[in-house]
Amino acid sequence: MLRDPLWLAFAVPALAAAWALLAWAAARRRAVAAALGRAATLSRVAGDAAARRRLAGGLRLSALALLFLALAGPQWGVELVKTSASARQVVVAVDVSLSMRTPDVKPSRLERAKASLSLLLDQLRGARVGVVAFAGDAQVVCPLTSDIAAAKELLGALDVGAVPVPGTAIGAALRVAGQMLGKYPGASSVVLLTDGEDHHSDPVGAARELAAQGVHVYTIGIGTAEGEPIPLNGGGYKKDAHGATVVSRLGEDALSQIAKLTGGAYYRTSAGEDEVADIASRLNASQSAHGLGGTATRWQDRYRWPLALAFVLLLAELLLPLLAEPRPAPASGTRAAAQARAAAGTSAAVLLAALALAAPARAGMLSSPLRDANKKYDQGQYDDALALDSRASEDAPNDPRPVFNAGDALYRLDRDSDAAGAFASVASRRDAQAPLRAAALYNLGNSRYQAEDYPGAADAYRRALTIAPDDADARRNLVLAVLRSRNPPPKKKPQDKKQKPKPDPKPKPKPNQDKDKSGGGGQKPPPTSPRPQDQMSREDADRVMRAVSEREKAVQKQAPPPTARYGNRPPPKTTSEEDW
């Protein structure tokens, strides 16, 4: 079989052009010879030079054909290759409650926490990382991913109020982290950074659940035992229900108990951040980042054989003049000498081109997993496509396309949360081209829509429209997501939910395909592809969209803009009066 049979189509016009060039050169030589004298006399003088020229031309054409065959990538036979996957998962849980504004640790507890966790992520090797933010509730900010840069960017965007429920629920954060880690085998750890003031969530009980799950929790207490008042945005300090100023202090007892129950360790934040280096050392030593391995079969590339044969033919064409009968050497500067040098230069140029083309032939192997993954995806074999996309991502960690394609496969496998993580990772990458980021945001909206996270879906569609404002599908889906978020449908039975049709994601970027004028890596799908819409016409959607926009503008004039939220789950009720 051939990896890239399209190269053979290019070979046909190239060989035809080369043959035409050789035929034109032979006809020109015959015309010049006819002008110089009779053919019989010239043939006795020239000897077998014409035959050698024809042989040399045949060797060049054959070598050119073999070069195109090598570029097409012939493959036969299979080989076993070792595969590896990340076997260590780390979830960092960061407190974003109001007490994290306390400046007893400069510049504030939260800013110091984000800096420490960012430094920790830089020191982890080969692990999947996830981010959980918590206040009175806990929400997943970044699902488990091997894209450390994306996790750091989402971590850096956190601020007090990112979770709209007031309070500090360490137990809720540990339970959400446990749910994330339960989906993957291998060593699992949680790094918890908080001031330790838990009011109602039973963190010790949650720690026992993680210990039974085999998860180690490393806790970092941030703050001082003396504490300081909690500053407010508008000035002044936080007061309790009785009007007294609240002084937030570091609570170490619960954090020490959590670490002890789970086999982890407790640290107090320090100026030199020695605790970060120690935790990173423990996590890196817990288990090899490539602990899970296996074998897979793949076709063996045989492009070296036609490439080597082409090299031999070109070498033979270079040596052909040496095999002829010895003749007097032409005088320097004569036309014959010039022609001999030109012929040698042509052969050398072709030989150098052969060596240069070997690099693209080899480079084509790098995108082979991506092409194979696309074929599996088109055939509906989404598990195989996901495995190949993961391999392609490991081979080219700076290429966002395999991560995007993995999100498509996860989406088709009904793993909406993991798909959303993949699309969010691509959308946050600054090196991704704008059309690919827009497609990732659109697919992120689809994933959240399927998970019935309608506010989150609307946010993703809005961000997609900021990049691609002419995307009518994203605009129509934004209308539906906004309507659903304000008028959520009744809860459906599990069997009804399974029958819910999934909208098509944006198409997968294909390797080596022509890009559109905007520089994107994929083609625009036809507007008739199914979307998460309830049989709404384009005109109705546009009309509703205008009404929604006018209503949102009216609301925004009456209220301050909301704080950014990372999950948009309905806030649970709490009976605690301590909301910091």
N, C-alpha and C positions, 0 to 999 in steps of 0.2 A: 504494500500500500504506500501511498504518498502522503506526506504531511501537508504539503502545499502544492496541489496539482495545478494551481493557477499559473505557476511559473512555466509549465509546458505550453500554455497558450501564448505566453510572451516569446517562447523560443521559436515558434513558427515564423512570425514576421522578422525576427532577428536573423534567423538562418537564411531566409529568403533574401534579405537585404545584403547579407555577406556574400551569398552566391552571386547575386546580381553585380556586386562590386568586383568580384573576381572575373566574371565574364566580361565586364566592360574593360578591365585592365588587359585581358587577353586579346580582345578585339582591337584595342588601341595598339598593342605591340604588333599584331599582324599588319595593321595599316602602315605603321612606320617601316616594317620590314619590306613591304611591297614597294614602298617608295625608294628604298635603298638598293634593291637589286632583285634578281630572280630568286624564286623560292628554293630551287634545287641548290643553288650556290650557297644561300644563307643557311640551309639545313646542314650542309657539310661543315660550315664554319661553326655553327652553334652547337652541333652535336645533339646530346640528349637534354639540353637545358630546358626545352619546352616540357618534356616529360617530368623533369624534376619540379618545375613550377606547378604542374597539375597535381603532383603528389603532395607538394607543400600546401597547396590550397585545400586539398582533401583533408590533410591532417588538421589544418586550422578549423575547418568547418566541423570536423568530428569532435575536436576539443571544445569548441563552443557549445555543441549539443550536449556534451557530457557535463559542462559547467551548469547549464540550465537544469539538467537532470539532478545534479547535486543540490541545487537551490530548491528543487521540488521536494527534497527530503525523503528519499526512499527508505522504507522501514519494513523489516521482516524479522521474524523471531521475537520472542518475549524474554524479558529478564526480570528477576526479582530484585526489588529495591527496598531498602529500609525506610520506614516512615516514622516520624516522631511527632508528638503533640505536647503542648504545654501541660504539665502534670501538677502545677501548683497554682492555686487561686488565692488572691488576697483582696479582701474588701476593706476599704478605709471608710470609717464612719466618723463624720465630723459634726460637732455640735454647732448649730446656727441659731440657738435661742438668744433671747434678748440679753442674757447675762454675759454672752461672749463679747459684748461691746466694752466690758469693763477694762480699763487701761492699767490694771495692776501689772500686766505683762505688756511691754511696749511693742508696737504701737497700740495694739489691742489684742485680746485673747484670740479672736477669730483670725486676724491677719497673721499672727504668729503661728497659729495652727495650720493655716493654708501653706505657709512657707515651709514648715517642718514636713508636712505630708508631701509637698511637691519634691522636696529633697529626698524623701524616702522612695518615692516612685522612680526617681532617677537612678537609684542604686539597686533596684530590683532587676534581676536578670531572667528573662524568659518566662515570666509569669503572666497570667491573666489578672487584671486588676479591675475592680469596680468601685464606685463611689456611692455612699449613702449619706444623705443629709437628714438631720433630725432636729426637731424642737419638741413640741407636744405630740408630734407624730413623726414617722420616718418615711422617707420617699427615696426611691432609686434615682440618682442623678445620672449615673453612667453604668450600664450593665457590664458584666464581665467582658473584657476585651484585651487583646494583646497590643492594642494601639495606645502606648503610654502617653504619647503627645496629646491625643484626644482626651484622655482621662485627666491630664493635668490642666488642659484648657477649661474643661467643665468644672473642675475643682476650683480653679482660680476665679470663676464667675460667681461663686457662692457668696452670699451676703446674709446678714441678719434679716429675717423675714422671708427667706427663700422657701421655707416651710411655713405656711400661714397659721398653723395651730400653735398658740403660745404654750410655754412650758418646756420641760426637759424630760423626754421619754427615752432613757437609755435602753430599757428593756425592749421597746418597739424597734429601735435601731438594730439591736442584736438579733431579734427575730427576723427582720427583713434581710439582714446579712446572711442568716442561716438558710433562708429560702433560696437566696441566690446561689450559695455554695452547694446546696443539696443537688443541684442539677449536673454537677461535674464530679468525676472521680479524682482521686489524687489528694495531695496535702492541701489543707485549707486553713486559712488564718484570717483573723479580723484585727485590724489596728483601730482602736477606739480612742479618739481625742476629744476630751470634754473637761468641763470644770467640776463634774461629778455631782451637781445638784439635781438629783432625780426626785420627782415629786409623787409619782403615782404609777409607774410602769413595771414594777417588780423586776429590776435588772438581775437580781440574784437567781430568780427562777429561770429567766432567759439564758443566763450563763450555764445553768445545769443542763438545759436543753442542748446548747452548743457542745458542752462537754460530752454528752451522750452521742452526739453526731461526730465527735472526733475533731472538733474545730478548736484551735488555740486562739485565745484572745490576748492581745498585747494592749494594755491601757496606758495612755499618757495623760496625766493630770496637768491642766494648764491653769495657772492662777496662783494666788498666794493664800496662806492660811489667814492672814489679816484681812485680805479682801479690800474692795473699794466700792463706792456707790456706782450704780449703773447709769451712765449718761443716756439721755434721750435725744432724738434728732432735733426737736424744737427747742432744746435748752432745758436745763434742770436735770433732775435725777428721778429714777423710778421710785414710786412710793407704793406701799402695800395698802390693803383695804382700810387700815386704820389711820392712814396719812403719814406713817413713819417712813423715812428714807430707807430703802432696801440696800443692804451691804452684801454683795455676793462674795462668798468665800469658797476656796477649793475644798471639795469633799473627797478625801482620799480613801476612806474606809471601804465604800462600795467598790471603788475601782480596784483596790488591792484584793478584795474578796473575789471579784469577777476573774481577775488574772489567775488567782490561786486555784479556783475551781476548774478552770479550763486548761491548766498546764502552761499558761503563758507567763507574763511578767508585767509588773507595774513600774512605770517610770514617772518622775516629775520632770516637766520641761526645764531645760537648762539653757544658759546663754550660749554655750558651745555646741548645743544640739548633739551631745554625745549619745543621747538615747536613740536618736534616729539611726546612727551608724550601728549601734548594737542590735536594734531590731532588724535592720537590713541584713546584718550578718547572720542572725538566727533564721530569718526567712530563706535566705539563699542557701543555707546549709540544711534546711529541713528536708529537701528532696530535690533531686536534679530536675532542672527545667525541662528535660527531655526524658522523663521517667517512663512515659507511656510510649511504647514503640510497637511496630509491627512490620509486616511486609506487604508489598503490593506489586502487581505485575504491570509492565508497560512495554510498548513496542521498542525494539532496539533500532536506533538510527544508523543507517548504512550509507550516509552521504559521502563518507570518506572514500568509498570504492570508486564511484565515478569521478570524484575530484582527483584522486591519485592517477587514474587512467588518463584524464585530461592533461595532467602535468606531464606524464610520460610522452603523450603525443606531441605536446608543444616542445618538449626537450628534443624529441626525434626530429621535428621540423627545424630546430636550430642546428642540429648536427648534420642535417642532410647535405649541405654543400661540402662537408669534409669527406663524404663517401663517394663523391664524383671523381672522375679521372683527373689527374693533376694537369692544370693548364697554366700558362704564363700569367703571372699576377698583373692586374691592370695598373697602369701608371697612376700615381697619386693625383687626385684632382680630376680624373676623367669621369665621364658620365657613368661608365661601368662601376667604378668605385663608389660613386654616389649612390647608384642603385643598390649595390651590395650593402652599403651602410644603411640605406633606408629599409631594405628587407630585414636586416638584422634588428633594426630599431623597432619595426612593426612586431616581429616575433617576441622581442623582449617586452614590449608594451602589453601584448596579449598575455604573456606569462605573468607579468606583474598584476594584471587585472584578475587573473585566475587566483593568485594568492590573496588579493584584496577581497575577492568575492567569497573566499573561504570564511572570513569573519562574519558576514551576514548570515551565511549558512549555519554557522555555529550559534550565532545570536538568536536565530529563529527558534532554537531549541528552548530558549528561556521562556517563550510565551506559549510553548506547547501545552502545559497544564491548563492555561487559561482557555485555549481553543478547545481542548478536550472537555473542559468543564461546560463550555457553552453548548457543545454537542449533546452532552448528557442532559443539560437543562432543557434543550429543545425537544429531546426525546422523553421528557417527563421523569427522568431518573434523578430526582432532586437530591437524594442522599449522596449519590456518587458525585454529582455536581458540587455539592458542598465540600466534600473531601478534596476534590481537585482544586476548588477555589482556595481552600485553606493552604494547600501545598503551594499554589501560585503566590499567595500572600507571603509565605515564608521565603520563597525564592526572590521575591521583589518587594521587600517591606515598605519601600517608598512609593509604590504604585497603588493608588487608591482603588483602581478598578477591581482587583480581586475581592476587596472588602465589600464593595458595592454588589458584586455578583453573589457573594456569600449571603448578603442580606436578601437578595431575590430568592435564593434557594431556601433560606430559613422561612421566608414569608410563605412560600408554596408548601412548606412542611407544617404550616400552622404554628410555628414558633414565633408568634408576633413580637414578644418581648425581646428575644434575641435579634430578630430582624430589625426592630427599632434601634437597638444598640449599634448594629452595623451601619445603618443609614445615618444615624446621628454622628458616628465616627467620621464618615466620609464628608458629611456636611460641615463638620468643624475643621476640616483640614484646609489650611491656607494654600497648600500646593495643588489642590484639586482645581480643575478648570470650572468656570462658572456654570456651563450647562450640566456638568456631572453633579455639582453641588445642588443645583435646582432639581434635578431628577431625584437625588437622594432625599431632599426635603419633601418632595412630592410623595415618594414611597414611604418616608417616615410618617407623613400624614395618613396614608392608607393603613399602615400598621397600627397606628394609634386608633384610627377609626374602627378597625376590626376588633380591637381590645375594648371598644366602647369608651375610650378616653377622648371624648369629643372636644373638650377645650384644648387638650394637647394636639389633637389633629388639626384644629383650626389654627393654632399657633404655627405648626409646621407648614400648612398651606400658605399662610401669610408670608412666612419667610421665603418660601419658594417663589411667591409672586414678586417679592422685592428683587429677585435675581432675574426672573423671566415674567415680566408684567403682562405679556401677551398670551400667557398660557390659559386658555379658556377652561380647560379641564380642572386645573387647580382652583380657578376662580369659582367654578360651579361647585366643586367639592367643599370649598370654604363656606359657601352659603349653607350647604347641608350640615356641615359640622357645627356651625354657629346655631342653626335651628335645633339640632339635636341636643346641644349643650344646654339650651334654654328650655327645651321641652323634651326631656329624655323619654325614650320609649319605655313601656312597661317591661319588667323583667321577663325574659323568655325561658322556657324550659330548655334543659340541655339538648334534647333532640332537635328542638327548633333552631338552636344556635348553630348546630352542625350543618344545617341545610342553608345557612346564610351564604350567598355567593360572595366570593372574594374578588375585589377589583384587581385588574391586572396592574402589576407594577410597571414603572418605566422600563424600557428595554435595556438589556445588559450591554455594556460597551464591549465591542468585539476587537481583538487585536488586529493591527495592520489594516484597518479599514479607513477609507477616506473620511476626513472630518469635515463638518459643515463649516460655513463661513464664520460662525461664532466661536469655533475652536473646540467644540464639544467632542466627546468620544462616542456618542450613540446617536441613533436616528430618532426623530420625533414619531411617536406612534400615531396611527390614524385616529381621528377624533371619535370614531365609532366604537373603540375598544371599551369594554365594560368598566364602569366606575362605581364607587359606592354611592349611587344615587337612586332615588325612589321614583324612577320614571318621570323625572322633571325635565321639561323642555329647556332649551338654552334661553329662550325669551323669558320664561318664568323665573329661571335662576338669576338672570341679570336684573329683573325687576325686584326680586326679593333682596338681592345683594345691595341694590341702591337703598332700599328701605332700611336694611340692617345697618349700613354705613351711616345713614342719617341719624338713626337711633343711637348708635355708639357715640357719634360726635356730641349729641345732646347730653348723654350721660357723662362723658368726659368733661364737659364744661361745669358740671355740678359736683364732681368728686375728683380728688387727686388721683393720679395714675397709680394702678396697683403695682405691688412689688412682684418681680419675676418669680414664677412658681415652677416647680419641677415635677409634675405628676398630676396636679389638678384633681386629687382625690377629695371627696367631701370630708371636711374636718370632723373627727370623732368628738363626741361630747366628753367633757372632763368635769369632774366635781372639785378639782383642786382650785384653790384661790391663788396659788402661786403660779403666775404666768410668765416667769422669767427663767 
